[in-house]
Amino acid sequence: MPRRKKKGDDVNTNGWMDTYADTITLLLTFFILLYSISAVDSEKLKQLNHALKSSLKGTTEVSEVKDIKDLEVKTKDPKSGNTEYEDLAKKLNNTIEKNGLTKVIKLRKEDRGIVLQLDETILFEPGKADLKENNKEVLETITTIINEHDNDVLIEGHTDNVPMNNKEFASNWELSAARALSAVTYFVHDKQIDPMRFSVKGYGEYKPLVPNDTPENRAINRRIDILMVEQKVKGDKGNKDTQANQKQSNQTKIER
């Protein structure tokens, strides 16, 4: 009498191998497909890795990266590597030294450009806005600087916080603006420099370099700043002005 087969004797216990092989095959196909549509640039990945590590340490700032190709690491110094900016600073400093005016004209670097700082006493009498006749050689040197470079020029008047109230000027605002305007008038009318290059601002007491808490500090804050506008800032401003003019033109057309 033949022996009856027990239930489960005919089950194939190696079936899992088929599933495993199918899975491995699918994964291999998937990775081959990925590799075929994208070439990995190991150097750029290294740069990205370095940038992220540096960012976490606080030594650099990393701009937004939309693609590895857009990777850019910026140092905290906005003028780092700007040779045009550095060359301008050196040329201005050489001109000042050549004319023996290092104690009279102070050079200051800012993001917006190079500032030529002049104390109030160099150009003006206290509470006055008329240029001193005997110190115009200082402005002659600055005229040379302006003529040798095509940067736009911003002239700013500054005072201390001591209230101004005389017959000529009712406030520090008026005094600072009048002094800046006197300097511009000299460059434009006396020296025939293109007026389109100039702008004037009067800040009064509201942009001090140091606190107005001592006579010495107040003397530092009473000044004229002549800014040689950095070319990039000038270009950005020009683009904004162009956009503003275009917008105004479009509005005018609509209103008509």
DRENMIFI-925842 format. One record per residue (C-alpha): residue in one letter; x, y, z. Coordinates in Angstrom, 1 decimal, m for minus. Layout:
BEGIN
<senu><res>A</res><X>X</X><Y>Y</Y><Z>Z</Z></senu>
...
//
This chain:
BEGIN
<senu><res>M</res><X>0.0</X><Y>0.0</Y><Z>0.0</Z></senu>
<senu><res>P</res><X>1.7</X><Y>3.3</Y><Z>m1.1</Z></senu>
<senu><res>R</res><X>2.5</X><Y>5.8</Y><Z>1.7</Z></senu>
<senu><res>R</res><X>0.3</X><Y>8.9</Y><Z>1.6</Z></senu>
<senu><res>K</res><X>2.2</X><Y>12.1</Y><Z>1.1</Z></senu>
<senu><res>K</res><X>2.1</X><Y>14.4</Y><Z>4.0</Z></senu>
<senu><res>K</res><X>0.7</X><Y>17.9</Y><Z>3.5</Z></senu>
<senu><res>G</res><X>3.6</X><Y>20.3</Y><Z>2.6</Z></senu>
<senu><res>D</res><X>6.0</X><Y>17.7</Y><Z>1.2</Z></senu>
<senu><res>D</res><X>5.8</X><Y>19.2</Y><Z>m2.3</Z></senu>
<senu><res>V</res><X>6.4</X><Y>22.9</Y><Z>m1.2</Z></senu>
<senu><res>N</res><X>9.5</X><Y>24.5</Y><Z>m3.0</Z></senu>
<senu><res>T</res><X>11.5</X><Y>26.1</Y><Z>m0.2</Z></senu>
<senu><res>N</res><X>13.8</X><Y>27.9</Y><Z>m2.6</Z></senu>
<senu><res>G</res><X>11.2</X><Y>30.3</Y><Z>m3.9</Z></senu>
<senu><res>W</res><X>12.5</X><Y>33.2</Y><Z>m1.9</Z></senu>
<senu><res>M</res><X>15.6</X><Y>33.2</Y><Z>m4.1</Z></senu>
<senu><res>D</res><X>13.6</X><Y>34.1</Y><Z>m7.1</Z></senu>
<senu><res>T</res><X>12.1</X><Y>37.1</Y><Z>m5.3</Z></senu>
<senu><res>Y</res><X>15.5</X><Y>38.2</Y><Z>m4.0</Z></senu>
<senu><res>A</res><X>17.1</X><Y>37.9</Y><Z>m7.5</Z></senu>
<senu><res>D</res><X>14.3</X><Y>40.0</Y><Z>m9.0</Z></senu>
<senu><res>T</res><X>14.7</X><Y>42.7</Y><Z>m6.4</Z></senu>
<senu><res>I</res><X>18.5</X><Y>42.9</Y><Z>m6.9</Z></senu>
<senu><res>T</res><X>18.0</X><Y>43.0</Y><Z>m10.7</Z></senu>
<senu><res>L</res><X>15.5</X><Y>45.9</Y><Z>m10.3</Z></senu>
<senu><res>L</res><X>17.8</X><Y>47.9</Y><Z>m8.0</Z></senu>
<senu><res>L</res><X>20.7</X><Y>47.4</Y><Z>m10.3</Z></senu>
<senu><res>T</res><X>18.7</X><Y>48.6</Y><Z>m13.3</Z></senu>
<senu><res>F</res><X>17.5</X><Y>51.6</Y><Z>m11.3</Z></senu>
<senu><res>F</res><X>21.1</X><Y>52.7</Y><Z>m10.3</Z></senu>
<senu><res>I</res><X>22.3</X><Y>52.2</Y><Z>m13.9</Z></senu>
<senu><res>L</res><X>19.5</X><Y>54.4</Y><Z>m15.1</Z></senu>
<senu><res>L</res><X>20.4</X><Y>57.1</Y><Z>m12.5</Z></senu>
<senu><res>Y</res><X>24.1</X><Y>57.0</Y><Z>m13.5</Z></senu>
<senu><res>S</res><X>23.3</X><Y>57.2</Y><Z>m17.2</Z></senu>
<senu><res>I</res><X>21.3</X><Y>60.5</Y><Z>m16.8</Z></senu>
<senu><res>S</res><X>23.6</X><Y>62.3</Y><Z>m14.4</Z></senu>
<senu><res>A</res><X>27.4</X><Y>62.6</Y><Z>m14.3</Z></senu>
<senu><res>V</res><X>28.7</X><Y>63.1</Y><Z>m10.8</Z></senu>
<senu><res>D</res><X>31.4</X><Y>65.8</Y><Z>m10.5</Z></senu>
<senu><res>S</res><X>33.4</X><Y>64.7</Y><Z>m7.5</Z></senu>
<senu><res>E</res><X>35.4</X><Y>68.0</Y><Z>m7.4</Z></senu>
<senu><res>K</res><X>32.2</X><Y>70.1</Y><Z>m7.1</Z></senu>
<senu><res>L</res><X>30.9</X><Y>67.7</Y><Z>m4.4</Z></senu>
<senu><res>K</res><X>34.1</X><Y>68.3</Y><Z>m2.5</Z></senu>
<senu><res>Q</res><X>33.6</X><Y>72.1</Y><Z>m2.9</Z></senu>
<senu><res>L</res><X>30.1</X><Y>71.8</Y><Z>m1.6</Z></senu>
<senu><res>N</res><X>31.2</X><Y>69.7</Y><Z>1.4</Z></senu>
<senu><res>H</res><X>33.9</X><Y>72.3</Y><Z>2.2</Z></senu>
<senu><res>A</res><X>31.5</X><Y>75.2</Y><Z>1.9</Z></senu>
<senu><res>L</res><X>29.0</X><Y>73.6</Y><Z>4.3</Z></senu>
<senu><res>K</res><X>31.7</X><Y>72.7</Y><Z>6.8</Z></senu>
<senu><res>S</res><X>33.1</X><Y>76.3</Y><Z>6.7</Z></senu>
<senu><res>S</res><X>29.6</X><Y>77.7</Y><Z>7.0</Z></senu>
<senu><res>L</res><X>29.0</X><Y>75.7</Y><Z>10.2</Z></senu>
<senu><res>K</res><X>32.2</X><Y>77.0</Y><Z>11.6</Z></senu>
<senu><res>G</res><X>31.1</X><Y>80.6</Y><Z>10.9</Z></senu>
<senu><res>T</res><X>34.2</X><Y>81.5</Y><Z>8.8</Z></senu>
<senu><res>T</res><X>32.3</X><Y>82.0</Y><Z>5.5</Z></senu>
<senu><res>E</res><X>28.9</X><Y>82.8</Y><Z>4.2</Z></senu>
<senu><res>V</res><X>27.5</X><Y>80.5</Y><Z>1.6</Z></senu>
<senu><res>S</res><X>25.1</X><Y>81.9</Y><Z>m1.0</Z></senu>
<senu><res>E</res><X>21.9</X><Y>80.0</Y><Z>m1.9</Z></senu>
<senu><res>V</res><X>22.8</X><Y>77.0</Y><Z>m4.0</Z></senu>
<senu><res>K</res><X>20.2</X><Y>75.9</Y><Z>m6.6</Z></senu>
<senu><res>D</res><X>22.6</X><Y>73.7</Y><Z>m8.4</Z></senu>
<senu><res>I</res><X>26.1</X><Y>72.5</Y><Z>m7.7</Z></senu>
<senu><res>K</res><X>27.2</X><Y>74.7</Y><Z>m10.6</Z></senu>
<senu><res>D</res><X>25.9</X><Y>77.7</Y><Z>m8.7</Z></senu>
<senu><res>L</res><X>28.2</X><Y>77.0</Y><Z>m5.7</Z></senu>
<senu><res>E</res><X>29.8</X><Y>80.2</Y><Z>m4.5</Z></senu>
<senu><res>V</res><X>31.6</X><Y>80.9</Y><Z>m1.2</Z></senu>
<senu><res>K</res><X>31.8</X><Y>84.5</Y><Z>m0.1</Z></senu>
<senu><res>T</res><X>34.1</X><Y>85.9</Y><Z>2.6</Z></senu>
<senu><res>K</res><X>32.8</X><Y>88.4</Y><Z>5.1</Z></senu>
<senu><res>D</res><X>35.0</X><Y>91.2</Y><Z>3.6</Z></senu>
<senu><res>P</res><X>32.8</X><Y>92.6</Y><Z>0.8</Z></senu>
<senu><res>K</res><X>35.8</X><Y>94.1</Y><Z>m1.0</Z></senu>
<senu><res>S</res><X>38.1</X><Y>91.1</Y><Z>m0.8</Z></senu>
<senu><res>G</res><X>39.6</X><Y>90.5</Y><Z>m4.2</Z></senu>
<senu><res>N</res><X>38.2</X><Y>93.7</Y><Z>m5.6</Z></senu>
<senu><res>T</res><X>41.4</X><Y>95.0</Y><Z>m7.2</Z></senu>
<senu><res>E</res><X>39.7</X><Y>98.0</Y><Z>m8.8</Z></senu>
<senu><res>Y</res><X>38.5</X><Y>99.2</Y><Z>m5.4</Z></senu>
<senu><res>E</res><X>42.0</X><Y>98.6</Y><Z>m3.8</Z></senu>
<senu><res>D</res><X>43.7</X><Y>100.4</Y><Z>m6.7</Z></senu>
<senu><res>L</res><X>41.5</X><Y>103.4</Y><Z>m6.3</Z></senu>
<senu><res>A</res><X>42.3</X><Y>103.6</Y><Z>m2.6</Z></senu>
<senu><res>K</res><X>46.0</X><Y>103.4</Y><Z>m3.3</Z></senu>
<senu><res>K</res><X>45.9</X><Y>106.1</Y><Z>m5.9</Z></senu>
<senu><res>L</res><X>44.0</X><Y>108.4</Y><Z>m3.7</Z></senu>
<senu><res>N</res><X>46.3</X><Y>107.8</Y><Z>m0.8</Z></senu>
<senu><res>N</res><X>49.4</X><Y>108.4</Y><Z>m3.0</Z></senu>
<senu><res>T</res><X>47.9</X><Y>111.7</Y><Z>m4.2</Z></senu>
<senu><res>I</res><X>47.2</X><Y>112.9</Y><Z>m0.6</Z></senu>
<senu><res>E</res><X>50.8</X><Y>111.9</Y><Z>0.5</Z></senu>
<senu><res>K</res><X>52.3</X><Y>113.6</Y><Z>m2.6</Z></senu>
<senu><res>N</res><X>50.7</X><Y>116.9</Y><Z>m1.6</Z></senu>
<senu><res>G</res><X>51.6</X><Y>116.6</Y><Z>2.0</Z></senu>
<senu><res>L</res><X>48.0</X><Y>116.5</Y><Z>3.2</Z></senu>
<senu><res>T</res><X>47.9</X><Y>113.2</Y><Z>5.2</Z></senu>
<senu><res>K</res><X>47.1</X><Y>115.2</Y><Z>8.4</Z></senu>
<senu><res>V</res><X>44.4</X><Y>117.2</Y><Z>6.7</Z></senu>
<senu><res>I</res><X>42.6</X><Y>114.6</Y><Z>4.5</Z></senu>
<senu><res>K</res><X>41.7</X><Y>111.3</Y><Z>6.1</Z></senu>
<senu><res>L</res><X>41.0</X><Y>108.3</Y><Z>3.9</Z></senu>
<senu><res>R</res><X>38.2</X><Y>106.0</Y><Z>4.9</Z></senu>
<senu><res>K</res><X>37.0</X><Y>102.8</Y><Z>3.2</Z></senu>
<senu><res>E</res><X>33.3</X><Y>101.9</Y><Z>3.1</Z></senu>
<senu><res>D</res><X>31.2</X><Y>99.4</Y><Z>1.2</Z></senu>
<senu><res>R</res><X>29.8</X><Y>102.3</Y><Z>m0.9</Z></senu>
<senu><res>G</res><X>33.3</X><Y>103.6</Y><Z>m1.9</Z></senu>
<senu><res>I</res><X>36.3</X><Y>105.7</Y><Z>m0.7</Z></senu>
<senu><res>V</res><X>35.6</X><Y>108.6</Y><Z>1.6</Z></senu>
<senu><res>L</res><X>37.9</X><Y>111.7</Y><Z>1.8</Z></senu>
<senu><res>Q</res><X>37.2</X><Y>113.1</Y><Z>5.3</Z></senu>
<senu><res>L</res><X>37.9</X><Y>116.8</Y><Z>6.0</Z></senu>
<senu><res>D</res><X>37.6</X><Y>118.5</Y><Z>9.4</Z></senu>
<senu><res>E</res><X>35.3</X><Y>121.5</Y><Z>9.6</Z></senu>
<senu><res>T</res><X>38.2</X><Y>123.8</Y><Z>10.5</Z></senu>
<senu><res>I</res><X>40.0</X><Y>123.1</Y><Z>7.2</Z></senu>
<senu><res>L</res><X>37.3</X><Y>124.6</Y><Z>5.0</Z></senu>
<senu><res>F</res><X>34.9</X><Y>126.7</Y><Z>7.3</Z></senu>
<senu><res>E</res><X>34.8</X><Y>129.1</Y><Z>10.1</Z></senu>
<senu><res>P</res><X>32.6</X><Y>128.0</Y><Z>13.1</Z></senu>
<senu><res>G</res><X>28.9</X><Y>128.3</Y><Z>12.2</Z></senu>
<senu><res>K</res><X>29.7</X><Y>129.4</Y><Z>8.6</Z></senu>
<senu><res>A</res><X>29.2</X><Y>127.8</Y><Z>5.2</Z></senu>
<senu><res>D</res><X>31.6</X><Y>130.0</Y><Z>3.1</Z></senu>
<senu><res>L</res><X>34.8</X><Y>128.3</Y><Z>2.1</Z></senu>
<senu><res>K</res><X>38.0</X><Y>129.7</Y><Z>3.5</Z></senu>
<senu><res>E</res><X>40.1</X><Y>131.4</Y><Z>0.9</Z></senu>
<senu><res>N</res><X>43.4</X><Y>130.5</Y><Z>2.4</Z></senu>
<senu><res>N</res><X>42.7</X><Y>126.7</Y><Z>2.5</Z></senu>
<senu><res>K</res><X>41.4</X><Y>126.1</Y><Z>m1.0</Z></senu>
<senu><res>E</res><X>44.6</X><Y>124.3</Y><Z>m1.9</Z></senu>
<senu><res>V</res><X>43.1</X><Y>121.3</Y><Z>m0.2</Z></senu>
<senu><res>L</res><X>40.2</X><Y>121.5</Y><Z>m2.6</Z></senu>
<senu><res>E</res><X>42.7</X><Y>121.8</Y><Z>m5.4</Z></senu>
<senu><res>T</res><X>44.1</X><Y>118.4</Y><Z>m4.5</Z></senu>
<senu><res>I</res><X>40.6</X><Y>116.9</Y><Z>m4.3</Z></senu>
<senu><res>T</res><X>39.8</X><Y>118.5</Y><Z>m7.7</Z></senu>
<senu><res>T</res><X>42.8</X><Y>116.6</Y><Z>m9.1</Z></senu>
<senu><res>I</res><X>41.6</X><Y>113.4</Y><Z>m7.6</Z></senu>
<senu><res>I</res><X>38.1</X><Y>113.9</Y><Z>m9.0</Z></senu>
<senu><res>N</res><X>39.4</X><Y>114.7</Y><Z>m12.5</Z></senu>
<senu><res>E</res><X>41.6</X><Y>111.7</Y><Z>m12.5</Z></senu>
<senu><res>H</res><X>38.8</X><Y>109.2</Y><Z>m11.9</Z></senu>
<senu><res>D</res><X>35.3</X><Y>108.9</Y><Z>m13.4</Z></senu>
<senu><res>N</res><X>33.5</X><Y>107.9</Y><Z>m10.2</Z></senu>
<senu><res>D</res><X>30.4</X><Y>109.7</Y><Z>m9.1</Z></senu>
<senu><res>V</res><X>31.0</X><Y>112.0</Y><Z>m6.1</Z></senu>
<senu><res>L</res><X>28.7</X><Y>112.4</Y><Z>m3.1</Z></senu>
<senu><res>I</res><X>29.5</X><Y>115.3</Y><Z>m0.8</Z></senu>
<senu><res>E</res><X>28.1</X><Y>115.1</Y><Z>2.7</Z></senu>
<senu><res>G</res><X>27.9</X><Y>117.7</Y><Z>5.4</Z></senu>
<senu><res>H</res><X>28.0</X><Y>116.7</Y><Z>9.1</Z></senu>
<senu><res>T</res><X>27.9</X><Y>118.6</Y><Z>12.4</Z></senu>
<senu><res>D</res><X>28.0</X><Y>117.8</Y><Z>16.1</Z></senu>
<senu><res>N</res><X>25.0</X><Y>117.8</Y><Z>18.4</Z></senu>
<senu><res>V</res><X>25.3</X><Y>121.4</Y><Z>19.7</Z></senu>
<senu><res>P</res><X>22.2</X><Y>123.2</Y><Z>18.6</Z></senu>
<senu><res>M</res><X>22.6</X><Y>125.8</Y><Z>15.9</Z></senu>
<senu><res>N</res><X>20.5</X><Y>128.9</Y><Z>16.0</Z></senu>
<senu><res>N</res><X>21.9</X><Y>132.0</Y><Z>14.4</Z></senu>
<senu><res>K</res><X>20.7</X><Y>134.5</Y><Z>11.9</Z></senu>
<senu><res>E</res><X>22.1</X><Y>132.5</Y><Z>9.0</Z></senu>
<senu><res>F</res><X>21.1</X><Y>129.0</Y><Z>9.9</Z></senu>
<senu><res>A</res><X>18.3</X><Y>127.8</Y><Z>12.1</Z></senu>
<senu><res>S</res><X>19.5</X><Y>124.2</Y><Z>12.5</Z></senu>
<senu><res>N</res><X>22.4</X><Y>121.8</Y><Z>12.1</Z></senu>
<senu><res>W</res><X>20.5</X><Y>120.4</Y><Z>9.1</Z></senu>
<senu><res>E</res><X>20.7</X><Y>123.7</Y><Z>7.3</Z></senu>
<senu><res>L</res><X>24.4</X><Y>124.3</Y><Z>8.2</Z></senu>
<senu><res>S</res><X>25.5</X><Y>120.8</Y><Z>7.1</Z></senu>
<senu><res>A</res><X>23.6</X><Y>121.0</Y><Z>3.8</Z></senu>
<senu><res>A</res><X>24.9</X><Y>124.6</Y><Z>3.1</Z></senu>
<senu><res>R</res><X>28.5</X><Y>123.5</Y><Z>3.6</Z></senu>
<senu><res>A</res><X>28.2</X><Y>120.5</Y><Z>1.3</Z></senu>
<senu><res>L</res><X>26.6</X><Y>122.7</Y><Z>m1.3</Z></senu>
<senu><res>S</res><X>29.4</X><Y>125.3</Y><Z>m1.0</Z></senu>
<senu><res>A</res><X>31.9</X><Y>122.5</Y><Z>m1.8</Z></senu>
<senu><res>V</res><X>29.9</X><Y>121.3</Y><Z>m4.8</Z></senu>
<senu><res>T</res><X>29.6</X><Y>124.9</Y><Z>m6.1</Z></senu>
<senu><res>Y</res><X>33.4</X><Y>125.2</Y><Z>m6.0</Z></senu>
<senu><res>F</res><X>33.9</X><Y>122.0</Y><Z>m8.0</Z></senu>
<senu><res>V</res><X>31.2</X><Y>122.7</Y><Z>m10.6</Z></senu>
<senu><res>H</res><X>31.5</X><Y>126.5</Y><Z>m11.0</Z></senu>
<senu><res>D</res><X>35.1</X><Y>127.2</Y><Z>m10.2</Z></senu>
<senu><res>K</res><X>36.6</X><Y>124.0</Y><Z>m11.6</Z></senu>
<senu><res>Q</res><X>34.1</X><Y>123.2</Y><Z>m14.3</Z></senu>
<senu><res>I</res><X>33.6</X><Y>119.6</Y><Z>m13.4</Z></senu>
<senu><res>D</res><X>30.5</X><Y>117.9</Y><Z>m14.8</Z></senu>
<senu><res>P</res><X>27.7</X><Y>118.6</Y><Z>m12.4</Z></senu>
<senu><res>M</res><X>26.0</X><Y>115.3</Y><Z>m13.3</Z></senu>
<senu><res>R</res><X>28.7</X><Y>113.5</Y><Z>m11.3</Z></senu>
<senu><res>F</res><X>27.7</X><Y>115.2</Y><Z>m8.0</Z></senu>
<senu><res>S</res><X>25.2</X><Y>114.7</Y><Z>m5.3</Z></senu>
<senu><res>V</res><X>24.8</X><Y>116.6</Y><Z>m2.0</Z></senu>
<senu><res>K</res><X>23.5</X><Y>115.5</Y><Z>1.4</Z></senu>
<senu><res>G</res><X>23.3</X><Y>117.3</Y><Z>4.7</Z></senu>
<senu><res>Y</res><X>23.0</X><Y>115.0</Y><Z>7.7</Z></senu>
<senu><res>G</res><X>23.3</X><Y>117.5</Y><Z>10.5</Z></senu>
<senu><res>E</res><X>24.2</X><Y>115.7</Y><Z>13.8</Z></senu>
<senu><res>Y</res><X>22.6</X><Y>112.4</Y><Z>12.9</Z></senu>
<senu><res>K</res><X>25.5</X><Y>110.4</Y><Z>11.4</Z></senu>
<senu><res>P</res><X>28.4</X><Y>110.9</Y><Z>13.9</Z></senu>
<senu><res>L</res><X>31.6</X><Y>108.9</Y><Z>13.6</Z></senu>
<senu><res>V</res><X>32.0</X><Y>108.9</Y><Z>17.4</Z></senu>
<senu><res>P</res><X>29.7</X><Y>109.7</Y><Z>20.3</Z></senu>
<senu><res>N</res><X>29.2</X><Y>113.5</Y><Z>20.9</Z></senu>
<senu><res>D</res><X>30.2</X><Y>113.2</Y><Z>24.5</Z></senu>
<senu><res>T</res><X>33.5</X><Y>115.2</Y><Z>24.6</Z></senu>
<senu><res>P</res><X>34.8</X><Y>118.3</Y><Z>22.9</Z></senu>
<senu><res>E</res><X>37.3</X><Y>116.2</Y><Z>21.0</Z></senu>
<senu><res>N</res><X>34.7</X><Y>113.8</Y><Z>19.7</Z></senu>
<senu><res>R</res><X>32.4</X><Y>116.7</Y><Z>18.7</Z></senu>
<senu><res>A</res><X>35.3</X><Y>118.2</Y><Z>16.7</Z></senu>
<senu><res>I</res><X>35.7</X><Y>114.8</Y><Z>14.8</Z></senu>
<senu><res>N</res><X>32.0</X><Y>114.8</Y><Z>13.9</Z></senu>
<senu><res>R</res><X>32.1</X><Y>118.3</Y><Z>12.4</Z></senu>
<senu><res>R</res><X>33.3</X><Y>117.3</Y><Z>9.0</Z></senu>
<senu><res>I</res><X>32.8</X><Y>117.2</Y><Z>5.2</Z></senu>
<senu><res>D</res><X>32.9</X><Y>113.7</Y><Z>3.7</Z></senu>
<senu><res>I</res><X>33.6</X><Y>113.5</Y><Z>0.0</Z></senu>
<senu><res>L</res><X>32.7</X><Y>110.0</Y><Z>m1.2</Z></senu>
<senu><res>M</res><X>34.2</X><Y>108.6</Y><Z>m4.4</Z></senu>
<senu><res>V</res><X>31.3</X><Y>106.2</Y><Z>m5.2</Z></senu>
<senu><res>E</res><X>32.4</X><Y>102.6</Y><Z>m5.9</Z></senu>
<senu><res>Q</res><X>31.6</X><Y>101.7</Y><Z>m9.5</Z></senu>
<senu><res>K</res><X>29.4</X><Y>98.7</Y><Z>m8.6</Z></senu>
<senu><res>V</res><X>27.3</X><Y>100.8</Y><Z>m6.3</Z></senu>
<senu><res>K</res><X>27.1</X><Y>103.4</Y><Z>m9.0</Z></senu>
<senu><res>G</res><X>25.9</X><Y>100.8</Y><Z>m11.5</Z></senu>
<senu><res>D</res><X>23.3</X><Y>99.4</Y><Z>m9.1</Z></senu>
<senu><res>K</res><X>22.0</X><Y>102.8</Y><Z>m8.5</Z></senu>
<senu><res>G</res><X>21.8</X><Y>103.5</Y><Z>m12.2</Z></senu>
<senu><res>N</res><X>19.8</X><Y>100.4</Y><Z>m12.8</Z></senu>
<senu><res>K</res><X>17.4</X><Y>101.2</Y><Z>m10.1</Z></senu>
<senu><res>D</res><X>17.0</X><Y>104.8</Y><Z>m11.5</Z></senu>
<senu><res>T</res><X>16.4</X><Y>103.4</Y><Z>m15.0</Z></senu>
<senu><res>Q</res><X>13.8</X><Y>101.0</Y><Z>m13.7</Z></senu>
<senu><res>A</res><X>12.1</X><Y>103.8</Y><Z>m11.7</Z></senu>
<senu><res>N</res><X>12.1</X><Y>106.1</Y><Z>m14.8</Z></senu>
<senu><res>Q</res><X>10.6</X><Y>103.2</Y><Z>m16.9</Z></senu>
<senu><res>K</res><X>7.9</X><Y>102.6</Y><Z>m14.3</Z></senu>
<senu><res>Q</res><X>7.1</X><Y>106.3</Y><Z>m14.2</Z></senu>
<senu><res>S</res><X>6.9</X><Y>106.4</Y><Z>m18.0</Z></senu>
<senu><res>N</res><X>4.5</X><Y>103.5</Y><Z>m18.0</Z></senu>
<senu><res>Q</res><X>2.3</X><Y>105.1</Y><Z>m15.4</Z></senu>
<senu><res>T</res><X>2.2</X><Y>108.3</Y><Z>m17.5</Z></senu>
<senu><res>K</res><X>1.2</X><Y>106.3</Y><Z>m20.6</Z></senu>
<senu><res>I</res><X>m1.6</X><Y>104.6</Y><Z>m18.6</Z></senu>
<senu><res>E</res><X>m2.9</X><Y>107.9</Y><Z>m17.2</Z></senu>
<senu><res>R</res><X>m3.0</X><Y>109.4</Y><Z>m20.6</Z></senu>
//
